[in-house]
Amino acid sequence: MINFNRENYANTMFGKTLWMNPNIEYIFNKEIVEYDMQQASLSVSRRFHLLDETLIDELERMPKDQRTKKVGLIQRDDKQFSDNMINGLLQTRKEFIETNGLNDENIITLHSDALMFIKSKSVIDNIEGVPFVHKHTWSAYIRYGNVEMFYVDGTIDYKGIPKQMLQQHTMGMNIHLLKIFEMMENYDDDIIAYLRKFQKKYLNDQLPDCYYTPFGHVGPFKGENLKFLSHLAKIVTQEMR
């Protein structure tokens, strides 16, 4: 039985299909993990008996893209099922959070069927028959507006940047970010000097053109990135003092 009502949690993280922790802008040298519900629509449908078991078995045999399309069509045509599905996802996610003792001090981001959080103990990964799968582990994190950057071993996973814009960030600011993550993870005291030197070159147009592409979205050439550079400098100053 679905006991979850989004209206009761409208002003909390539990009622949001997408929630970013406003109190966490950065993390360094922590174990950050992502857990996703496995086959979320099917698992939740089976748990709460939202669809006939025969139909669930049929959907389970479909390739993922076909299954996603089919469930999407059912949601489009059946508002009650759609509402029940969302409530079922959020209830199951809430139970995962509570079962694992998570809260707004260690949860970074919530999606309807996934969450990123700081791991401090072993995870209970099955909630009433709905399995949660460990997808990623990172060691550091920076958020800039709605853009999230998860770092581990010289690689950054970006979330919140349109896919068509990711390619333009494989150089330029991505290289600068990698340097900052690496230095912060290694407690490198030279990072302040590095930032000063980089920003001086940036302001004097002494860097390759790719560094001046607006970060994360379309914006004024060069100028938009000054806000981003200021944000990074603030984080470094706060963490290194």
C-alpha positions in Angstrom: 0.0 0.0 0.0 1.3 3.5 -0.9 1.2 5.7 2.1 3.1 8.5 0.6 1.4 11.8 -0.3 3.6 14.4 -2.0 1.5 17.3 -0.6 2.4 16.3 2.9 6.1 16.6 2.1 5.9 19.5 -0.3 8.4 21.7 1.6 10.9 18.9 2.3 13.4 17.0 0.3 11.1 13.9 0.5 8.5 15.6 -1.7 10.9 16.6 -4.5 11.6 14.4 -7.6 14.8 16.4 -7.9 16.5 18.0 -4.9 20.0 19.4 -4.5 21.2 20.1 -1.0 21.4 23.9 -0.6 23.8 23.5 2.3 26.4 21.5 0.4 28.4 23.3 -2.3 31.6 21.3 -2.1 33.1 18.1 -0.6 36.7 16.9 -0.7 38.3 13.6 0.4 35.0 11.8 1.2 33.5 8.6 -0.1 30.6 9.9 -2.3 28.3 7.2 -3.8 25.4 7.0 -6.1 22.6 4.4 -5.6 19.9 3.8 -8.2 16.7 1.8 -7.9 17.1 -1.2 -10.2 14.5 -1.2 -13.0 12.6 1.4 -10.9 9.3 1.4 -12.7 9.0 -2.4 -12.6 10.3 -2.8 -9.1 7.9 -0.1 -7.8 5.0 -1.5 -9.9 5.6 -5.0 -8.5 6.0 -3.8 -4.9 2.7 -1.7 -4.9 0.8 -3.9 -7.4 0.4 -1.0 -9.8 0.2 -3.2 -12.9 -0.9 -6.7 -13.6 1.9 -9.2 -12.9 1.7 -10.6 -16.4 2.3 -7.1 -17.9 5.2 -6.6 -15.5 6.7 -9.9 -16.7 6.2 -8.8 -20.3 7.9 -5.4 -19.6 10.8 -7.1 -17.9 11.6 -9.1 -21.0 11.7 -6.0 -23.2 15.0 -4.1 -24.0 15.4 -1.1 -21.8 14.6 1.5 -24.4 11.3 -0.3 -25.4 10.4 -0.8 -21.8 10.9 2.9 -21.0 8.8 3.9 -23.9 6.0 1.5 -23.0 5.9 2.6 -19.4 5.9 6.2 -20.5 2.9 5.6 -22.7 1.0 3.9 -19.8 1.8 6.9 -17.6 0.6 9.3 -20.3 -2.7 7.5 -20.7 -3.4 6.6 -17.1 -3.0 9.6 -14.7 -3.8 7.4 -11.6 -1.0 5.0 -12.5 1.3 8.0 -13.1 0.6 9.5 -9.8 0.9 6.2 -8.0 4.2 5.5 -9.7 5.7 8.9 -8.6 4.4 8.4 -5.0 5.7 4.8 -5.0 9.1 6.0 -6.1 9.3 8.7 -3.5 8.0 6.5 -0.7 10.6 3.8 -1.5 13.4 6.4 -1.7 12.3 7.9 1.6 12.4 4.5 3.2 15.9 3.9 1.8 17.0 7.3 3.3 15.5 6.5 6.7 16.7 2.9 6.8 20.3 4.0 6.1 20.2 6.9 8.6 20.7 9.5 5.9 19.8 13.2 6.3 20.5 16.6 4.9 24.0 16.5 6.4 25.1 13.7 4.1 22.6 13.6 1.2 24.0 15.6 -1.8 21.3 15.1 -4.5 18.1 13.3 -4.8 16.4 12.1 -8.1 13.1 10.3 -8.2 14.8 6.9 -8.4 18.4 7.7 -7.3 20.5 9.5 -4.8 24.1 10.7 -4.2 25.3 10.8 -0.6 28.4 10.7 1.6 28.9 7.1 2.6 30.1 6.4 6.2 28.9 2.9 6.8 27.6 -0.2 4.9 24.4 0.4 2.9 21.2 -1.5 3.2 20.3 -1.8 -0.5 17.0 -3.6 -0.6 13.7 -1.9 0.5 10.7 -4.2 0.6 11.9 -6.1 -2.5 13.1 -3.0 -4.4 16.8 -3.3 -5.0 19.1 -0.3 -5.0 22.3 -0.7 -7.1 25.6 1.1 -6.4 26.4 2.9 -9.6 29.4 5.3 -8.9 31.9 6.3 -6.3 33.6 9.6 -6.2 35.9 11.4 -3.8 35.0 15.1 -4.3 32.2 17.3 -5.4 31.5 20.9 -6.4 28.2 22.5 -7.2 27.8 25.7 -9.2 24.1 26.7 -9.4 22.4 23.6 -10.9 25.6 22.2 -12.3 27.2 19.4 -10.3 30.7 18.1 -10.7 31.7 14.7 -9.2 35.4 13.9 -9.2 37.5 10.8 -8.8 41.0 9.8 -10.1 41.4 12.5 -12.7 37.9 12.4 -14.1 34.9 14.6 -13.6 31.3 13.5 -14.1 29.1 16.5 -14.9 25.4 16.6 -14.1 23.1 19.5 -15.0 24.9 20.5 -18.2 23.0 19.7 -21.5 24.6 16.8 -23.3 25.2 18.9 -26.4 27.4 21.2 -24.4 29.5 18.6 -22.6 31.9 18.3 -25.5 33.0 21.9 -25.3 34.0 21.4 -21.7 36.4 18.5 -22.3 39.1 21.1 -22.6 39.3 24.6 -21.2 37.5 24.9 -17.9 37.5 21.1 -17.5 41.4 21.2 -17.3 41.3 24.0 -14.8 38.7 22.1 -12.7 40.8 18.9 -12.8 43.8 20.9 -11.5 41.7 22.4 -8.6 40.2 19.0 -7.6 43.7 17.3 -7.7 45.3 20.1 -5.6 42.5 20.2 -3.1 42.4 16.4 -2.7 46.2 16.5 -2.0 46.0 19.5 0.4 48.4 21.4 -1.9 49.3 24.7 -0.4 50.3 26.1 -3.8 46.7 26.2 -4.9 46.2 29.8 -3.9 49.2 30.9 -6.0 47.9 28.7 -8.9 44.5 30.4 -8.8 46.0 33.9 -8.7 48.2 33.1 -11.7 45.4 31.5 -13.7 42.9 34.3 -13.1 45.5 36.9 -14.1 46.1 35.1 -17.4 42.3 34.8 -17.9 41.7 38.5 -17.4 44.6 39.4 -19.7 43.3 37.1 -22.5 46.4 34.9 -22.3 44.7 31.5 -22.3 43.5 29.5 -25.3 40.1 30.4 -26.6 38.5 27.2 -25.2 38.9 28.6 -21.7 36.5 31.4 -22.5 33.5 29.3 -23.5 30.7 30.0 -21.0 30.6 27.3 -18.4 27.5 25.1 -18.2 25.2 27.2 -20.4 25.0 29.8 -23.1 26.2 33.2 -21.8 28.4 36.2 -22.5 31.7 35.3 -24.0 34.3 35.4 -21.2 32.3 37.4 -18.7 30.0 34.6 -17.5 33.0 32.6 -16.5 34.2 35.3 -14.1 31.3 34.3 -11.8 32.4 30.7 -12.0 36.0 31.5 -11.3 35.0 33.6 -8.3 32.9 30.7 -7.0 35.9 28.4 -7.2 38.1 30.9 -5.5 35.6 31.2 -2.7 35.5 27.5 -2.2 39.3 27.2 -2.1 39.7 30.1 0.3 37.1 28.6 2.7 38.6 25.1 2.6 42.3 26.1 2.8 42.1 28.7 5.6 
